[in-house]
Amino acid sequence: MSRHLLYAGLFLLTLSACSESSTDGGALNQTANTPAQSALQRYDAELIYADFAAGDIPALKKYQHQAFLLTGRLQKMQLMAEGRLLLELKAAAPDKPVRAWMKPDDRCLADTGALCARDTLAALPRGFKVYLECQHADIQDALPTAHDCTLTGGFPKAD
């Protein structure tokens, strides 16, 4: 396990060093949270699952109409139709995750050779804590699902 974290850390350091010299300004090139990200509310996947399971209407509105930061432990990653990436974050139980649809990454779709979020996420071990900026969330296939998410810059240490 520690060897995987070491490799993930080395990979992320390499990614950070390479991205600092890049000039395309993509989300993965940020090494710290932007002021806009700092102003967003941060919710853990387990809290989102509990709110949706309880069906508390006022609590659900905070996810449906504004952007927020979603944190959680990566449980599963699937490449879906049209190259869309679906993440599952650990919540109540392995069969009850919080899903996050990633925003399409034009660099991946255009096959430019640039490193994209899909490549970064694929290098992370299962259970690694990820930080996503999502535009809204709702229920999809009986599971809480965040939409139009992007991997935020400034990867925190695994805890």
MOMO-V463980 format. One record per residue. N is the residue number from 0. SS is DSSP state (helix for helix, strand for strand, loop for the rest). D_FIRST is the distance of its C-alpha to the first C-alpha in whole Angstrom. Layout:
N:SS:D_FIRST ; N:SS:D_FIRST
This chain:
0:loop:0 ; 1:helix:4 ; 2:helix:5 ; 3:helix:5 ; 4:helix:6 ; 5:helix:9 ; 6:helix:10 ; 7:helix:11 ; 8:helix:12 ; 9:helix:14 ; 10:helix:15 ; 11:helix:17 ; 12:helix:18 ; 13:helix:20 ; 14:helix:21 ; 15:helix:22 ; 16:helix:24 ; 17:helix:26 ; 18:helix:27 ; 19:helix:29 ; 20:loop:31 ; 21:loop:31 ; 22:loop:35 ; 23:loop:34 ; 24:loop:33 ; 25:loop:30 ; 26:helix:28 ; 27:helix:25 ; 28:helix:27 ; 29:loop:27 ; 30:loop:25 ; 31:loop:27 ; 32:loop:28 ; 33:loop:31 ; 34:helix:34 ; 35:helix:34 ; 36:helix:31 ; 37:helix:31 ; 38:helix:34 ; 39:loop:32 ; 40:loop:31 ; 41:strand:28 ; 42:strand:27 ; 43:strand:23 ; 44:helix:23 ; 45:helix:23 ; 46:helix:27 ; 47:helix:28 ; 48:helix:27 ; 49:helix:29 ; 50:helix:32 ; 51:helix:32 ; 52:helix:32 ; 53:helix:35 ; 54:loop:37 ; 55:loop:38 ; 56:helix:40 ; 57:helix:41 ; 58:helix:37 ; 59:helix:36 ; 60:helix:39 ; 61:helix:36 ; 62:helix:34 ; 63:helix:37 ; 64:loop:39 ; 65:loop:37 ; 66:loop:33 ; 67:strand:30 ; 68:strand:27 ; 69:strand:24 ; 70:strand:21 ; 71:strand:18 ; 72:strand:15 ; 73:strand:15 ; 74:strand:15 ; 75:strand:17 ; 76:strand:19 ; 77:strand:22 ; 78:strand:25 ; 79:loop:28 ; 80:helix:32 ; 81:helix:33 ; 82:helix:29 ; 83:loop:29 ; 84:strand:25 ; 85:strand:24 ; 86:strand:21 ; 87:strand:20 ; 88:strand:19 ; 89:strand:18 ; 90:strand:21 ; 91:strand:23 ; 92:strand:22 ; 93:loop:20 ; 94:loop:23 ; 95:strand:24 ; 96:strand:22 ; 97:strand:24 ; 98:strand:25 ; 99:strand:25 ; 100:strand:27 ; 101:strand:26 ; 102:loop:30 ; 103:loop:30 ; 104:loop:29 ; 105:helix:33 ; 106:helix:31 ; 107:helix:29 ; 108:helix:32 ; 109:loop:34 ; 110:loop:32 ; 111:loop:33 ; 112:loop:30 ; 113:loop:28 ; 114:loop:25 ; 115:loop:25 ; 116:helix:22 ; 117:helix:22 ; 118:helix:20 ; 119:helix:18 ; 120:helix:17 ; 121:helix:16 ; 122:helix:14 ; 123:loop:12 ; 124:loop:9 ; 125:loop:10 ; 126:loop:10 ; 127:loop:11 ; 128:strand:14 ; 129:strand:17 ; 130:strand:21 ; 131:strand:23 ; 132:strand:27 ; 133:strand:29 ; 134:loop:33 ; 135:strand:33 ; 136:strand:32 ; 137:strand:34 ; 138:strand:33 ; 139:strand:33 ; 140:loop:33 ; 141:loop:33 ; 142:strand:29 ; 143:strand:29 ; 144:strand:29 ; 145:strand:29 ; 146:strand:31 ; 147:strand:31 ; 148:strand:27 ; 149:strand:26 ; 150:strand:23 ; 151:loop:24 ; 152:loop:24 ; 153:loop:22 ; 154:loop:19 ; 155:loop:18 ; 156:loop:15 ; 157:loop:12 ; 158:loop:13
